[in-house]
Amino acid sequence: MTGKERLLTAFRNKQPDMVPIAPDIDLIGMRWWSEKIKKPWWNVFLYEEPSFREVYIEANKKLDCEVWDYFGSLYSESSVEIKKEIIEKDPDKIIQKIITKTPYGDLDEVIIYPSDKPPWQRNMIKNIHKEWPKIRWVLEQRKFYPKINISPNLGNHGAIGIGLATFPDFLVKLRGAERAILDLYDYQELIDEIFEFYHQYVIDFTKICIKAKPEVIYTGGSSSSLSLISPQIFCKYSLPTIKEVTRCCKESGVLTHCHICGKSRELIEIIHKETYLNIMEPLECPPTGNVDLKEVKKRFGDKLCLKGNINIVLLLESNPKDIKDSVKKAINDAGENGGFVLSTGDSPGANTPDKNIYIMVEAGREYGRY
């Protein structure tokens, strides 16, 4: 089987020739690129020389594993006027200011691009009541086309995912995690209004995606985790979108994928019962999560392909034997009859030792043959 065939077979909850291996090594891939090219990370994140997507694909190909390319996108256009300016630069960072023109006034944001870390954003929305109309207008100007932007470097190494995160991630991106959680209680009426808009925005986007005939459409997001929000908030602001996205895709024969890191065990049960989801990741075990992979496979493996769950703390700190044992256990717990993709439990830090990532992949090939 090719990597693409192997990954898609498992995603369909069937048995490929071996367990696919698709670690989420975006930050490790960035370190490898920077060490090889001797250039700062902002070349990728700011100037796209090359794009972050290409760095990620090349890192997975270097490991000789399957590629879960979740950086897929639709072709789109917008007439919104945007002005970008570098306001500070030194050997350690570049600071960029972005002004977006709207009929309701300018939106301004500042993004910091460190030389050896991902960029981080000073929150775009300072006053949510005043600035939400501007954000909404900008979103409404974006026109998507049912054509997928495909990386020529992916080939048959893996599968492309395309989609949008659920509402908690959208709000956290605009406001930051702490302020976003407070908003849910302080400005409930406005938050509900924003949620209704964004929910429909995601559904409309999904319907355009379906017309493009993708392999997989994803949803969910890190901020839907019970490490951040309660089950009640999840059921109000995440579940409706996951339900509708998976329903639309089920009717069209398109696979759906959900990423919810951190504590997710209770949410897996809800998703299994309430939605048509096909693939669930990253199923983190303690200390960063609360998933027992064997128990989840037994209870929910009839419907869900499981993707995970080698703990990122283990990969950072443990010895080769412990990592091999963890891989063997994961395959024994969830690999029977297929429907399992060996992966990391979320994205390992850039400082994760290279040997530990290679050991994980080597052990997966050793123990993962059917």
N, C-alpha and C positions, 0 to 999 in steps of 0.2 A: 504493500500500500504506500501511496505518497503521504506526506505529512498532512496534506489537506484532507485526503480520504480518511485517514486514521482519526483525525480530530472530529470531522463531521459525523463519522460513524458513532463515535462515543457520544457526541452531542445529541444524536438521535436515540440515545439510550440503548445502543446495540453494541456488539462486541467486535472490535477491530482485531488486527493481527497481534497487536501489543497495546499496552496502556500508553496513550499519548502523554507527552510531557510538555507542558506549556507554562513555565514559570513567569511571573510578572517581574521582570528584571529591568524596568525602565531606568531606575537610578544607577544600577550597576552598569548598564549599557552606556549611560552618560559618562561614568568614570572611565570605562574602557576607551571610549572615543576620545576623551580629553587627554588621557595618558598617551595614546597613540599619536594624535595629531598635534599635541602640545598647544592647544588653544583653549580659552576659557569657555565655560558653559553658555555664556550669552551668545556665542556664535550660532548656537543651535536654537535657543529659546527666543532670542530677539531677532536675529538676522536669518534664521532658517538656512544655515549653510553648514551642514545639511539640515533637513527637518528632524524634529524629535522622533517622528514616526519612523524615518529611515534608520536612525541610530538604534531604535528599539528592535526593528526587524533584523538588522545586522548582528546585534548582540545575541538574539535567539538562534540565528543561523550559525554563529560561532560556536554555540553549545551543541549544535547538531540536534536540536529538538524541534517540536512542532511550534508554529507561531500562531498565537491568538492575537491577531491584529485588530485591536479594539479602537484603533485610530481612524477607522473608515469615516468618510464624510460624503455628503451630497454636494454637487456643484450648486453654487448659490451666487446671488448678487444683491447689492444694496446701494441706494443712491445717497445714503447718509454721509454727511461731510464730517470727516475725522482728521484732526491735526495732531501729529506726533512730533515730540521734541525731546532731545536728550538734554536734560538740565544739569546733570552731574556725571562725571566719569573719572575713575581712578583705577589703579591696578586691581582693586578688590571688587569693584561693582560699577554698574551703569544704572542711572536712575532716569526713567523715561516718564514724561508727562503726556497724557492723551486727553485732548479736548474733543468731545462729540457734540455737534450742533443739533439742537432740536427746536421745534416751535415753542417749547415750554421753557427754554433756557438751556445753557450748556451743562453737559455732564463732564466732570473732570475726574481723572483718576491718576494715580502715580504707581508705577511698577518698578520694583527694585530687582535688578538682575545681578546676583553675585557671580563671582568668577568660578565657583566650584559647588554651587547649589542651585536648585530650581528657583525660578523667580517667585516673588511674593508681592501681593497687591494690597495697597492701602485701600480700604473699602470704598467702593464707588458711591454708595448711598450713605450720606450722613444724616439726612432728614428724610425718613422713608415716605412721609405724607407728601412732601414737596417734590421728591425726586422720582417716585414711582411713575407718574405720568410720562416722564422723559424716557425711562427704561422701557415702558410699554410701547411707546411710539417707535423707538429704535428697533425693537423686536418685530413690530408690525411691518417695518420697511424691508425686512429680509425676505427674499423670494428664493425658494428652493426648487431645484429641478430633479426629476427622477432619474438621475445618472450618478453612479457612484465613482468617487475619486479613488482609483485603484493604484497601489504602488507596484511598479514593474518588478521590484525586487522581491515581492512576496512569492510570485509564481505558485507552485504547488506545495510550498512549504507549510501552508496553514490556511486558516479561514479568516475572513474579514467580518468584523462586527461594526454596526452603525446604529446610532440612537442618541437619546438624550437622557440625562439623569432625572430623577424624580424631584419634587418640589423642595424637600429639605436641602438638597445640595445646591439648588438654584438660589435659595435664600441665603445659605451660608456663604456662598461665593460673593454675594453682594454685600453682606453685612458682617461677616465673621461669625464664628460658631457661637460665642457667648451672647452677642447682641441679637443674633437670629433667634435663639431660644427665648430670650426675654421678649422679643417682638411677638412671639406666639401667644403670650399672655397679656402684654401691654396693649397691643393693637389688634385684637382678635378679628374685629370686623374688617379692617383693611387687609390683614393677612389672608382672610378667607376670600376676599375679592381677588387678591393677587394669585392665590392658589387656583381659583377657578379659571383665570386667564391662562396661567402657565400649564395647567392640566390639559386644556383644550389645545394649546400651542403644541404640546408634546404629541397629542393624538393626531393632530393635523400633519405634523412632521412625519409621524409613523406611517400614515397613509400614503404620503409621497414616497417614503422609503420602500414600502411594499411594492409600489409600481416599478421601482428600480430593480426588483428581483434580487435582494441581497441574500447572502447565506444565513446571516444571523442578525437579529435586531436586539439591542441591549437596553436595559432600563435599570432602575434601582440607583444605588450610589452610597458612598461611604457615610454620608450624614443621615441615612435611614437606619443606621446601626443602633442597637439598644445600648451601645457604649455612649451614645449621645442623647437619644430621645427615648421616650417611653413607648410601650406598645400602643397606648391610646393615640399618641401623636402619629405613630406609624400608620395606624388604621385610618386615620383621618386625612393625612397628607401624602402618604406614599402608596398605600394599598390601592386606592381607586385608580391611579395611573397605571400601576402594574397590571391590575385586572383588565383594564381596557386595552392596553398595548398588547397583552398576551391574547386577548380575545380576537382582536383584529388580525394578529399574525396567525393564530390557529386557523381562522377561516380562510386565510390565504396560503396556508402551507409553509409558513416561514418560521424557523426556529427562534426562540427567545431566550435571552441570557440575562441573569441578574447578579449584580455585584453588591453585596452588603457585608462589609468587613466587621471586625470586632465581635461583639456579642450578638449572635444571630439565631441561636437555636429555636427560640420561641417564634421567630419570624419565619423560619423554614416551614414550620407546621402550619402557620397561617397561609403562607403562599401555596403550599401543597394543596390545601383544602379549598382556597378561594380563587385560584388563578389557573391558567393554562401554561404556566412557565415550563420550559424544557431543561434549562441549565442553571444551576445555582453555584456561586462561588463567594468567597474563598474558604468558607467553613472553618474558621479559625478555632483551634483548640486552645486550652489554657497555656500560658497566662494571659494572652491577648484576646482570647475568645472563650466560648463556652460550648463548643460542638464536640460531641463524641461521634466520630465518623462511622464507626461500626453500627451504632444505634440509629443514626440518621439513614444509613444505607438500608437497614432492615425495615425501617418504618416508611421511608419516603422514596426509596430507590425504584419502586415500581413505576414512578412517573418522572422523577427528576434525575438527570445526569448530574453527578456530583463532581465538582472541580476544586481541588485544594490538596491537602491542608497542612503542608509542612511548615511548621511555625518559624516565623522570621527571627525570633529570639534564639531558637535552636541553631538556625543557620549562621547567626552572628557569633555565637559564643561556644558552640559545642564541638566535640571532636568527631573525626570521620566515622567511627563506629556508631556513635549515637545517631548521626544523620542517616547512615545506612539502615539502622534498626527502625528509625522513624518511617523511612520510605517503605521498607518491607511491611511494616505494620499497616500503613495506609493502604497499600495495594491489597493486603490480605483482608482488611476491613471493608473495602469498597470496590475492589476490582472484579469480583466474581460476576460473570456473565456480561461484562462490559459496563457502559454507562458511567465510567470514571475517567477523569483526567487528572494526572498527578501535577500539582502546581504548588506554588508558595501560598502560604496563608497571608495574603496581601503582598505589598511590594517591599522587599528587603531594603535596608539602608544601603547607601552607596559604599559604606565601609565594610560590608559583608565580605569575608575572605573569599577570594576566587576559588580556592580549592574546595570550599564547602558547597558552592554552587555546582561545580563539576562533579563532586561526589554524589550529590542529589540526582543529577541526570544519569550518571553511570549506574547508580543503584536502581534507578527506575527502569533502565534498559535490562539490567540483570534479572530483576524480579518480576518485570511486567509483561513477560511473554505468555500468551495464552496457549 
